[in-house]
């Protein structure tokens, strides 16, 4: 889906798209919390897909914003910091879930 999202991000307002996608991801996260009471695997799968679709578009727009607003000499450091924080939180979440 990222191939298509890159083309769409060129046509839309990047900041507004990121805000809308972030809000959609937050709403689907709340929806998944509501789904805790459901035992249907199909419902969980649909919730997961709906939760990740806005993330693809949001990441494409974030990359465009980084490339257009951050000086070229600093982009490597900014991307490294973003990726370190992003992947650290994934590992942190996995370890928290594994302990419970």
C-alpha positions in Angstrom: 0.0 0.0 0.0 2.9 2.4 0.5 3.4 2.7 -3.2 -0.1 4.1 -3.6 0.2 6.2 -0.5 3.2 8.1 -1.8 1.2 9.2 -4.9 -1.7 10.3 -2.7 0.5 12.3 -0.3 1.7 14.5 -3.2 -1.9 15.6 -3.9 -3.1 16.2 -0.4 -2.3 18.7 2.4 0.4 16.8 4.3 -0.2 18.2 7.8 -4.0 17.7 7.6 -3.6 14.2 6.3 -1.3 13.3 9.1 -3.7 14.7 11.7 -6.6 12.8 10.2 -4.7 9.6 9.9 -3.4 9.9 13.5 -6.9 10.5 14.7 -8.2 7.5 12.7 -5.5 5.3 14.2 -6.3 6.5 17.7 -10.0 5.7 17.1 -9.3 2.2 15.9 -7.0 1.7 18.9 -10.0 2.5 21.1 -12.1 0.2 18.9 -9.7 -2.6 19.5 -9.9 -2.1 23.2 -13.7 -2.4 22.9 -13.2 -5.6 20.9 -11.5 -7.2 23.9 -14.9 -8.5 24.9 -15.3 -10.2 21.5 -14.0 -13.7 21.0 -14.3 -13.7 17.2 -11.0 -13.9 15.4 -12.5 -12.4 12.3 -13.5 -9.2 14.2 -10.0 -8.9 15.5 -8.5 -9.2 12.0 -10.8 -6.5 10.6 -9.9 -4.2 13.5 -6.2 -4.7 13.0 -6.4 -4.0 9.3 -8.5 -0.9 9.9 -6.0 0.3 12.5 -3.0 0.0 10.3 -4.3 1.5 7.0 -4.1 5.1 8.2 -0.5 4.5 9.5 0.7 3.8 5.9 -0.6 7.1 4.6 0.6 9.0 7.7 4.2 7.6 7.4 4.4 8.6 3.7 3.4 12.1 4.6 5.8 12.3 7.5 8.7 11.3 5.2 7.7 14.1 2.8 7.6 16.6 5.6 10.9 15.5 6.9 12.5 15.8 3.5 11.1 19.3 2.8 11.5 21.0 6.1 14.7 19.5 7.6 18.0 20.6 6.2 19.8 17.8 4.2 22.8 17.8 6.6 20.5 17.0 9.6 18.1 14.5 7.9 20.3 11.4 8.8 20.3 12.3 12.5 16.6 13.1 12.5 15.7 9.8 10.8 18.0 7.9 13.1 16.4 9.4 16.2 12.9 8.8 14.9 13.7 5.2 14.0 15.4 4.6 17.4 12.4 5.8 19.3 9.9 4.0 17.1 11.6 0.6 17.3 12.5 1.0 21.0 8.8 1.4 21.8 7.9 -1.7 19.8 10.4 -3.7 21.8 9.1 -2.2 25.0 5.6 -3.1 24.1 6.5 -6.6 23.3 8.3 -7.1 26.5 5.4 -5.6 28.5 2.9 -7.9 26.8 5.2 -10.9 27.3 5.4 -10.3 31.1 1.6 -10.2 31.5 
